[in-house]
């Protein structure tokens, strides 16, 4: 994978090991802030603040900013660079594993502004969407291909599409060309807005088991759903076909054509059959 885009800001203390490319386009910064629909009462969690290009604007416009930065040198320098704003908390941490509950009180409303490194984008987004406390809104910059997958509709969906849209409404705000960064990366990025749903897009008893079924269904995405699902669940094609028949799904369709409601239907049938099998066992 191409070197990731990480903190936003100018070029100082760039760590080659992190593959950092710093945003240098004020217009893109403005688009990110506009998409966040900031208000004076907002609590913002910024992931990857870098040298503070966005952080500076955020602390001037919102009640509190919690900046999470993996690069220790950048994290240590950020408060002084911004003249120690009282409403800024800067934390050196890896957003892939950090427990936000240690920084955000329960039931607290907050938004996320994040410029995510390519190698960590999926786990960070998944953690933000799945683990409490969940934000109400995320504005994230990711590789453009990842952005397209996040917003894809039936016909072009993948696991990331389902995983994102199960929890949020997703839309692309804008593309970000390589020239917007110093130094420029080799790929185009995109800013994505995620409006987190109050309840998931499908009512399932176990989100973990639901995604077990989804992952199984995409085990062989180029095959018909009957064969892909059977391979993923390690059951025979006939058994997979029966699950799909009961769920009302044409077994010859491809996995990428199914919407979230249809995946939920497959999960419901599979869950019931698995429960019966365990009782018989």
C-alpha positions in Angstrom: 0.0 0.0 0.0 1.2 3.5 -0.7 2.6 5.5 2.1 -0.1 6.8 4.4 -1.3 10.3 4.9 -1.0 11.1 8.6 -1.0 14.4 10.6 -2.3 17.6 9.1 0.1 20.5 9.1 3.3 21.8 7.7 6.5 19.9 7.3 8.3 19.7 10.6 9.5 16.6 12.4 8.3 14.3 9.6 8.9 10.7 10.6 9.6 8.6 7.6 8.5 5.5 9.5 5.0 6.9 9.7 4.9 7.9 6.0 3.6 11.4 6.9 2.3 13.8 4.3 1.2 17.1 5.7 -1.8 19.0 4.4 -0.8 22.4 2.9 -4.0 23.4 1.1 -6.0 25.9 3.1 -9.1 25.4 0.9 -9.2 21.7 1.8 -8.8 22.6 5.4 -11.8 24.9 5.0 -13.9 22.2 3.4 -13.2 19.9 6.3 -14.2 22.5 8.9 -17.3 23.4 6.9 -18.3 19.7 6.7 -18.1 19.4 10.5 -20.7 22.1 10.9 -19.0 23.5 14.0 -20.7 25.3 16.9 -19.3 27.0 20.0 -20.5 24.2 22.2 -18.9 21.4 20.3 -16.4 18.9 21.7 -14.1 17.8 18.9 -11.8 14.8 18.9 -9.1 15.4 16.3 -7.0 12.4 15.2 -3.7 13.3 13.6 -3.4 17.0 14.4 0.2 17.2 13.3 1.4 20.8 13.4 -2.0 22.0 14.2 -3.3 23.6 11.0 -6.8 22.5 11.8 -6.3 22.5 15.5 -5.7 26.2 15.5 -9.0 26.9 13.8 -10.8 24.4 16.0 -9.8 25.8 19.3 -10.9 29.2 18.1 -14.4 28.0 17.2 -15.4 25.2 19.6 -15.6 24.6 23.4 -13.0 21.9 23.6 -10.6 20.0 21.4 -9.0 16.6 22.3 -6.1 16.0 19.9 -4.8 12.5 19.5 -1.4 12.2 17.9 0.8 9.1 17.4 4.0 11.1 16.7 5.4 11.9 20.2 7.4 14.9 19.0 4.4 16.5 17.3 2.2 15.7 20.3 4.6 17.3 22.7 5.1 20.4 20.6 1.5 21.1 19.6 0.2 23.0 22.8 3.2 25.4 22.7 2.9 25.9 19.0 -0.7 27.1 19.5 0.2 29.2 22.6 -1.3 26.8 25.1 -5.0 27.2 24.5 -7.0 26.4 27.6 -9.5 24.3 25.7 -7.0 22.0 24.1 -6.0 18.5 25.4 -3.3 16.9 23.5 -2.7 13.1 23.9 0.1 11.0 22.5 -1.7 7.7 21.6 -2.5 5.3 18.9 -6.2 5.8 17.9 -6.4 2.2 16.8 -6.3 1.0 20.4 -7.0 4.0 22.6 -10.1 3.9 24.8 -11.9 7.1 24.2 -14.0 6.5 27.3 -10.9 7.6 29.3 -11.2 11.1 27.7 -14.9 11.4 26.9 -17.5 11.2 29.7 -20.4 8.8 29.2 -23.4 10.3 27.2 -21.2 13.2 26.0 -21.9 14.4 22.5 -18.8 14.9 20.3 -17.6 15.0 16.7 -14.5 13.6 15.1 -12.2 15.3 12.7 -9.5 12.9 11.4 -6.8 12.7 8.8 -6.3 9.0 8.9 -3.1 7.1 7.8 -4.0 4.6 5.1 -2.7 1.6 7.0 -4.9 2.5 10.1 -8.0 4.0 8.6 -10.2 0.9 8.7 -9.5 -0.1 12.3 -9.8 3.5 13.6 -13.1 4.1 11.8 -14.4 0.7 13.0 -13.4 1.4 16.5 -15.1 4.8 16.5 -18.3 3.4 15.1 -18.5 0.3 17.2 -17.2 1.2 20.6 -18.8 3.6 23.1 -18.8 6.5 23.4 -19.7 6.9 19.8 -19.4 10.3 18.0 -22.4 11.9 16.4 -20.4 13.0 13.3 -17.1 12.0 11.7 -15.2 14.0 9.1 -12.4 11.7 8.0 -9.7 12.0 5.3 -8.8 8.6 3.7 -7.4 7.2 0.5 -9.9 7.9 -2.3 -10.5 4.2 -3.0 -11.3 3.6 0.6 -13.8 6.5 0.5 -15.5 5.1 -2.6 -15.8 1.7 -0.8 -17.3 3.4 2.3 -20.1 5.1 0.3 -20.7 2.3 -2.3 -24.2 1.3 -3.1 -25.6 -2.2 -3.9 -23.9 -3.4 -7.0 -20.5 -2.3 -5.8 -20.6 -2.9 -2.0 -17.9 -4.7 0.0 -17.3 -5.5 3.7 -16.2 -1.9 4.4 -19.4 -0.5 2.7 -21.6 -2.7 4.9 -19.6 -2.1 8.0 -19.7 1.7 7.5 -23.3 2.1 6.5 -24.5 -0.3 9.2 -23.6 2.5 11.6 -23.7 5.7 9.6 -24.8 7.6 6.5 -21.7 8.2 4.4 -21.0 10.7 1.7 -17.9 12.1 0.0 -17.3 15.7 0.7 -14.4 16.3 -1.7 -11.4 14.7 -3.4 -7.9 15.8 -2.2 -5.2 15.7 -4.9 -1.6 14.8 -4.0 -0.5 18.4 -4.6 -2.4 19.4 -1.5 0.3 17.8 0.6 3.9 18.3 1.5 5.5 16.1 0.3 2.8 14.9 -2.2 1.7 11.2 -1.8 1.3 9.0 -4.8 -2.4 8.6 -4.6 -5.5 10.8 -4.3 -7.3 11.2 -1.0 -10.9 12.1 -0.1 -12.8 13.7 2.7 -15.8 11.6 3.9 -18.6 12.7 6.2 -20.2 10.0 8.4 -23.5 10.9 10.2 -23.7 8.3 12.9 -27.2 6.6 13.1 -28.9 6.6 16.5 -29.6 2.9 16.0 -27.8 0.6 13.5 -29.3 0.3 10.0 -30.5 -3.3 10.8 -32.0 -4.7 14.0 -29.8 -7.7 14.8 -29.4 -9.6 18.1 -25.6 -9.8 17.8 -23.6 -7.3 15.8 -20.6 -9.6 16.1 -22.5 -12.5 14.6 -24.0 -10.3 11.9 -20.6 -9.3 10.7 -19.5 -13.0 10.9 -22.1 -13.7 8.3 -21.2 -10.6 6.2 -17.5 -11.6 6.2 -18.5 -15.1 5.2 -20.6 -13.8 2.4 -17.7 -11.9 0.9 -15.3 -14.9 1.3 -15.3 -15.3 -2.5 -16.9 -12.0 -3.7 -16.6 -12.9 -7.4 -18.6 -16.1 -6.9 -22.4 -16.4 -6.6 -23.6 -15.6 -3.1 -24.5 -19.3 -2.5 -21.0 -20.5 -3.1 -19.3 -17.5 -1.3 -21.5 -17.8 1.8 -21.1 -21.6 1.9 -17.3 -21.3 1.6 -17.2 -18.6 4.3 -19.5 -20.5 6.7 -17.8 -23.8 5.9 -21.0 -25.5 5.0 -22.1 -27.3 1.8 -23.5 -25.3 -1.1 -26.9 -27.0 -0.6 -27.0 -25.8 3.0 -26.0 -22.3 1.9 -28.7 -22.4 -0.8 -31.3 -23.3 1.8 -30.4 -20.3 4.0 -30.6 -18.0 1.1 -33.9 -19.4 -0.1 -35.5 -18.9 3.3 -34.1 -15.4 3.4 -35.7 -14.7 0.0 -32.3 -14.1 -1.7 -31.6 -15.3 -5.2 -28.6 -17.7 -4.7 -27.1 -16.7 -8.1 -26.5 -13.1 -7.1 -23.1 -11.7 -6.3 -22.3 -10.6 -2.7 -21.7 -7.0 -3.7 -25.3 -6.6 -4.9 -26.9 -7.2 -1.5 -28.0 -4.3 0.7 -27.8 -4.2 4.5 -31.4 -5.3 5.0 -30.7 -8.4 2.9 -27.6 -9.2 4.8 -29.7 -8.9 8.0 -32.2 -11.4 6.6 -29.5 -13.9 5.8 -28.1 -13.4 9.4 -31.6 -14.0 10.9 -32.0 -17.3 9.1 -28.4 -18.4 9.8 -28.7 -17.4 13.5 -31.9 -19.4 13.8 -30.4 -22.5 12.1 -27.2 -22.3 14.1 -29.3 -22.0 17.4 -31.3 -25.1 16.4 -28.2 -27.0 15.5 -26.6 -26.2 18.9 -29.7 -27.3 20.8 -29.8 -30.6 18.8 -26.1 -31.1 19.5 
